[in-house]
Amino acid sequence: MDLSIRLNQVSPELVEYGERLTSDERSLIARLIAKWACSTSHSEDYLNDNIQSYFETGKLISIPERRELEKTIQYIDNKYFDILEDRGHIDVEKKAMYWFQKARSLNSVMYAIDSKNLDSFYDCLYEALAATNDIKKIKEICYLTVERLKNR
């Protein structure tokens, strides 16, 4: 299922909101949300300096850096699936969820990189939601960011 459809199921107002944003507004909001999701899931150690810089400046990420991030996400996803498999898909101690949240937050970065595209913007928000389970904070970042831009 397309992540934008899933986001629409969780928060149709965010899908509608995203349609009204400019591509630059989407890009900024997605960077802020991905950065917040990585911070919330304690995934910053998996991000190199160029990606950290991307959060602040929006500077483009190179193809090799994207591939490196993709490999990291795959590695973390595998840790998640291995734990579930080893425990018969029961995660009482929340060890698998720990890795799931990291992988989803890092995946939000991948989508944020292309978030001038509306579908990538929605995917970034959905992955951040999967990582944090905090739709209220995602909405807050969305709405306050545009508010601040208008008040400049």
C-alpha positions as CSV (number, residue, x, y, z in Angstrom):
1,M,0.0,0.0,0.0
2,D,1.2,3.5,-0.9
3,L,2.4,5.4,2.3
4,S,0.4,8.5,1.2
5,I,-2.8,6.3,1.4
6,R,-1.8,5.2,4.8
7,L,-1.1,8.8,5.9
8,N,-4.5,9.7,4.6
9,Q,-6.1,7.0,6.8
10,V,-4.3,8.3,9.9
11,S,-4.5,12.1,9.1
12,P,-6.5,13.2,6.1
13,E,-6.0,16.8,7.1
14,L,-2.2,16.4,6.7
15,V,-2.6,15.1,3.2
16,E,-4.9,18.0,2.4
17,Y,-2.4,20.4,4.0
18,G,0.5,19.0,2.1
19,E,-1.3,19.7,-1.2
20,R,-1.4,23.4,-0.3
21,L,2.3,23.7,0.5
22,T,4.9,24.9,-2.0
23,S,7.7,22.4,-2.8
24,D,10.1,24.5,-0.8
25,E,7.8,24.5,2.2
26,R,7.4,20.7,1.9
27,S,11.2,20.3,1.7
28,L,11.8,22.3,4.9
29,I,9.0,20.7,6.9
30,A,10.2,17.2,5.8
31,R,13.8,18.0,6.9
32,L,12.6,19.2,10.3
33,I,10.3,16.2,10.8
34,A,13.0,13.7,9.8
35,K,15.5,15.4,12.0
36,W,13.0,15.3,14.9
37,A,12.1,11.6,14.2
38,C,15.8,10.7,14.2
39,S,16.4,12.5,17.5
40,T,13.3,10.9,19.1
41,S,14.4,7.4,18.1
42,H,18.1,8.1,19.0
43,S,19.2,7.5,15.4
44,E,21.6,10.4,15.0
45,D,24.7,8.1,15.4
46,Y,23.7,6.5,12.1
47,L,23.8,9.8,10.2
48,N,27.0,11.2,8.7
49,D,28.0,14.9,8.8
50,N,26.6,15.6,5.4
51,I,23.2,14.4,6.3
52,Q,23.3,16.3,9.6
53,S,24.2,19.3,7.4
54,Y,21.3,18.5,5.1
55,F,19.0,18.9,8.1
56,E,20.2,22.5,8.6
57,T,20.8,23.7,5.1
58,G,18.8,21.5,2.7
59,K,22.1,20.8,0.8
60,L,21.7,18.0,-1.7
61,I,22.8,14.5,-0.6
62,S,24.9,12.7,-3.1
63,I,24.0,9.3,-4.7
64,P,26.8,7.5,-2.8
65,E,25.5,9.0,0.5
66,R,22.0,7.9,-0.3
67,R,23.3,4.4,-1.0
68,E,25.2,4.4,2.3
69,L,22.0,5.5,4.1
70,E,20.0,2.8,2.3
71,K,22.5,0.2,3.5
72,T,22.2,1.4,7.0
73,I,18.4,1.3,6.9
74,Q,18.6,-2.3,5.5
75,Y,21.1,-3.3,8.3
76,I,18.8,-1.9,11.0
77,D,15.7,-3.4,9.4
78,N,17.4,-6.8,9.4
79,K,18.2,-6.4,13.1
80,Y,14.5,-5.8,13.7
81,F,13.4,-8.8,11.7
82,D,16.0,-11.1,13.2
83,I,14.9,-10.2,16.7
84,L,11.3,-10.9,15.8
85,E,12.1,-14.2,14.1
86,D,14.3,-15.3,17.0
87,R,11.5,-14.6,19.5
88,G,8.6,-16.0,17.5
89,H,7.3,-12.6,16.6
90,I,6.8,-11.7,20.2
91,D,8.5,-8.5,21.3
92,V,7.6,-8.2,25.0
93,E,10.9,-6.5,25.9
94,K,10.5,-4.0,22.9
95,K,13.9,-4.8,21.5
96,A,12.6,-5.3,18.0
97,M,10.6,-2.1,18.3
98,Y,13.8,-0.2,19.3
99,W,15.3,-1.1,15.9
100,F,12.0,-0.6,14.0
101,Q,11.8,3.0,15.2
102,K,15.4,3.6,14.2
103,A,14.8,2.2,10.7
104,R,11.6,4.1,10.2
105,S,13.2,7.4,11.3
106,L,16.1,6.9,9.0
107,N,13.7,6.0,6.2
108,S,12.0,9.3,6.8
109,V,15.3,11.0,6.0
110,M,15.4,9.1,2.6
111,Y,11.9,10.4,1.8
112,A,12.7,13.9,3.1
113,I,15.6,14.2,0.6
114,D,13.0,14.1,-2.2
115,S,10.2,15.8,-0.4
116,K,9.7,18.5,-3.0
117,N,7.7,15.7,-4.5
118,L,4.3,15.5,-2.8
119,D,4.3,11.7,-2.5
120,S,7.8,11.7,-0.9
121,F,6.6,14.4,1.5
122,Y,3.7,12.1,2.6
123,D,6.0,9.1,2.9
124,C,8.4,11.1,5.1
125,L,5.6,12.1,7.4
126,Y,4.3,8.5,7.5
127,E,7.7,7.0,8.3
128,A,8.2,9.6,11.0
129,L,4.8,8.7,12.4
130,A,5.7,5.0,12.3
131,A,9.0,5.8,14.2
132,T,7.5,8.0,16.9
133,N,3.8,7.4,17.1
134,D,3.3,11.1,17.7
135,I,0.9,12.6,15.1
136,K,0.4,15.6,17.3
137,K,4.1,16.6,17.2
138,I,4.2,16.0,13.4
139,K,1.2,18.3,12.9
140,E,2.8,20.9,15.2
141,I,6.0,20.9,13.2
142,C,4.0,21.2,10.0
143,Y,1.8,24.1,11.1
144,L,4.3,26.0,13.1
145,T,6.9,25.9,10.3
146,V,4.7,27.5,7.8
147,E,3.4,30.0,10.3
148,R,7.0,31.1,11.0
149,L,7.7,31.3,7.3
150,K,4.8,33.6,6.8
151,N,5.8,35.8,9.8
152,R,9.3,36.5,8.4
